[in-house]
């Protein structure tokens, strides 16, 4: 865990402990699935693969389903996945384009950065600053239930 991430997590914990009302509201939008890297079939710097039959990726079998992974050798911040249609799964880096913090999972069509409040839509475009550029997007190939995500 990077120093910035550690400080962010420690601050979030302190806020959560100090306000039961805030705790309940944050839990309602916290749908991050920090699956371990063992859940991937194959993972390296250029590609990662997983099986839609395997939890938690089975959420992507349904249009509108989303999953956020933890950091890994493919992307140190992890990736945001969203099932847009039967034939399209979108994949973005969770690295915020403002200063590199890790974004939250998609919730109600938006991913928020806890560091300074930027928000990104399901196209990876910033809808609220300070971030002003689009998220890195990856190529997704769907072959039966195997999903391959690559950088080029
Ligand atoms: S690092 Fe995400 S808004 Fe600043």
Boltz pocket constraint, residues with backbone or C-beta under 6 A from the ligand:
constraints:
  - pocket:
      binder: B
      contacts: [[A, 96], [A, 97], [A, 98], [A, 99], [A, 100], [A, 101], [A, 113], [A, 114], [A, 115], [A, 116], [A, 117], [A, 118], [A, 129], [A, 130], [A, 131]]
      max_distance: 6.0
